[in-house]
Amino acid sequence: MTTIRMDLGGRGYDILVGSGVLEDFCHSADLGRKVLILTDDGVPRCYAETVAKSCSEPYIYTVPSGEGSKSIAVFKEVLEFMLEKGFSRSDCAVAVGSGVCGDLCGFCAASYMRGIDFYNVPTTVLSQVDSSVGGKTAVNLDTVKNIVGAFWQPRLVAADTDTLSTLPARQVSNGLAEALKMAATFDEELFSLFESGKASEKLEEVCARSVDLKRAVVEKDEREGGLRKLLNFGHTIGHGIESACGMSGMLHGECVAVGMLPMCSPEVSRRIGICLEKLSLPTRVSADPARVLEAVKHDKKAHNDRVSAVFVDEIGKGYIKDISFEELEERIKLVCE
Ligand SMILES: NC(=O)c1ccc[n+]([C@@H]2O[C@H](COP(=O)([O-])OP(=O)(O)OC[C@H]3O[C@@H](n4cnc5c(N)ncnc54)[C@H](O)[C@@H]3O)[C@@H](O)[C@H]2O)c1
């Protein structure tokens, strides 16, 4: 097991990564109160039940799996449930599941009575390597991604790699796209692990290293004033694809995978493309570039006909640059068919 400490002063917390850490979580978290356990109907029930057994007053709330649950409507339903069950400010919420569960549950915890304690037990690769750490919580407004949310740090994160054994291969690759993003932006050595084709066999190592890279960034820039924007490599076009192709069934990591390719030097793009192919991730998308650009224009990072995006011209050395919408459209065209 690896314990990574996120040092944010009074908002600091441990991130436990490894086999069996769900049990450590049940002993370490303060569960002797009302506990909302938010999970989705695709997550094996046993994980939420394991947490529930350690709580004095557990309430398991199950939402439908998928991005549709990151909505204002479901957010409202969860808050109403907490109110109905008499949750007070000293009670807490635990997300058990995917990035969707973590983002939704975290935002409910941030909002309910102006904020209650929040714990995260991520059970997908994507949520273990990335979304469970850093305190970004959000829901979507119709098709606009993550536009309503809050920074709300968890009290403890337990990324139990044993929970990944039930995850379909496509979901494993989907999550590894975010870890590849982290490697391309910050860590040449981790990138080599992807190039060797061994990343999916070494999930615990990939998860611990990715979390540690994210920790270092979040500690310096908790609320995304500057440096933290580097974590968005692949996301400008990725979010555009996600919004424009909402009904096509592409997963978040798959959109990020495609979104990285036009934002690098030709050599880095070639190397990332090889890694994506090894993971059976897409390198192109069937979409109208104009629609993708329209979706990007709603992005929080777009302003005055320009957008601030992350570029990687050399592995491990991501940087931020402002580009015009015209230039972005040319880049989007490179991955659309
Ligand atoms: N907050 C952040 O910093 C951040 C970062 C990256 C992504 N995100 C968000 O994360 C979301 C995507 O997250 P995701 O890909 O983890 O979730 P997801 O809900 O899109 O997909 C996960 C699927 O796997 C199922 N599942 C979960 N755990 C399982 C297990 N152990 N075994 C079998 N099936 C399991 C779920 O039921 C779900 O159907 C997006 O909404 C994205 O915006 C947030």
PDBQT file of the ligand as one rigid body, heavy atoms in Angstrom, charges set to zero:
ROOT
HETATM    1  N1  LIG A 401     -13.188  15.891 -10.496  1.00  0.00    +0.000 N 
HETATM    2  C1  LIG A 401     -12.200  15.708 -11.301  1.00  0.00    +0.000 C 
HETATM    3  O1  LIG A 401     -11.081  16.186 -11.065  1.00  0.00    +0.000 OA
HETATM    4  C2  LIG A 401     -12.391  14.872 -12.525  1.00  0.00    +0.000 A 
HETATM    5  C3  LIG A 401     -11.287  14.472 -13.286  1.00  0.00    +0.000 A 
HETATM    6  C4  LIG A 401     -11.486  13.642 -14.370  1.00  0.00    +0.000 A 
HETATM    7  C5  LIG A 401     -12.768  13.211 -14.700  1.00  0.00    +0.000 A 
HETATM    8  N2  LIG A 401     -13.824  13.623 -13.943  1.00  0.00    +0.000 N 
HETATM    9  C6  LIG A 401     -15.182  13.158 -14.259  1.00  0.00    +0.000 C 
HETATM   10  O2  LIG A 401     -15.251  11.751 -14.095  1.00  0.00    +0.000 OA
HETATM   11  C7  LIG A 401     -16.344  11.249 -14.856  1.00  0.00    +0.000 C 
HETATM   12  C8  LIG A 401     -15.972   9.933 -15.504  1.00  0.00    +0.000 C 
HETATM   13  O3  LIG A 401     -15.583   9.052 -14.489  1.00  0.00    +0.000 OA
HETATM   14  P1  LIG A 401     -15.506   7.449 -14.644  1.00  0.00    +0.000 P 
HETATM   15  O4  LIG A 401     -14.989   7.102 -16.004  1.00  0.00    +0.000 OA
HETATM   16  O5  LIG A 401     -14.801   6.914 -13.451  1.00  0.00    +0.000 OA
HETATM   17  O6  LIG A 401     -16.981   7.063 -14.426  1.00  0.00    +0.000 OA
HETATM   18  P2  LIG A 401     -18.233   6.681 -15.308  1.00  0.00    +0.000 P 
HETATM   19  O7  LIG A 401     -19.400   6.735 -14.454  1.00  0.00    +0.000 OA
HETATM   20  O8  LIG A 401     -18.285   7.414 -16.590  1.00  0.00    +0.000 OA
HETATM   21  O9  LIG A 401     -17.942   5.164 -15.726  1.00  0.00    +0.000 OA
HETATM   22  C9  LIG A 401     -17.671   4.164 -14.893  1.00  0.00    +0.000 C 
HETATM   23  C10 LIG A 401     -18.591   2.971 -15.168  1.00  0.00    +0.000 C 
HETATM   24  O10 LIG A 401     -18.000   1.865 -14.536  1.00  0.00    +0.000 OA
HETATM   25  C11 LIG A 401     -18.908   1.307 -13.587  1.00  0.00    +0.000 C 
HETATM   26  N3  LIG A 401     -18.084   0.887 -12.440  1.00  0.00    +0.000 N 
HETATM   27  C12 LIG A 401     -17.559   1.660 -11.473  1.00  0.00    +0.000 A 
HETATM   28  N4  LIG A 401     -16.768   0.943 -10.670  1.00  0.00    +0.000 NA
HETATM   29  C13 LIG A 401     -16.816  -0.325 -11.129  1.00  0.00    +0.000 A 
HETATM   30  C14 LIG A 401     -16.185  -1.529 -10.732  1.00  0.00    +0.000 A 
HETATM   31  N5  LIG A 401     -15.319  -1.564  -9.724  1.00  0.00    +0.000 N 
HETATM   32  N6  LIG A 401     -16.457  -2.658 -11.425  1.00  0.00    +0.000 NA
HETATM   33  C15 LIG A 401     -17.302  -2.627 -12.498  1.00  0.00    +0.000 A 
HETATM   34  N7  LIG A 401     -17.901  -1.505 -12.940  1.00  0.00    +0.000 NA
HETATM   35  C16 LIG A 401     -17.661  -0.377 -12.257  1.00  0.00    +0.000 A 
HETATM   36  C17 LIG A 401     -19.884   2.395 -13.252  1.00  0.00    +0.000 C 
HETATM   37  O11 LIG A 401     -21.110   1.857 -12.874  1.00  0.00    +0.000 OA
HETATM   38  C18 LIG A 401     -19.976   3.156 -14.572  1.00  0.00    +0.000 C 
HETATM   39  O12 LIG A 401     -20.923   2.536 -15.397  1.00  0.00    +0.000 OA
HETATM   40  C19 LIG A 401     -16.714  12.346 -15.835  1.00  0.00    +0.000 C 
HETATM   41  O13 LIG A 401     -17.936  12.916 -15.446  1.00  0.00    +0.000 OA
HETATM   42  C20 LIG A 401     -15.599  13.378 -15.676  1.00  0.00    +0.000 C 
HETATM   43  O14 LIG A 401     -16.024  14.698 -15.903  1.00  0.00    +0.000 OA
HETATM   44  C21 LIG A 401     -13.657  14.421 -12.878  1.00  0.00    +0.000 A 
ENDROOT
TORSDOF 0
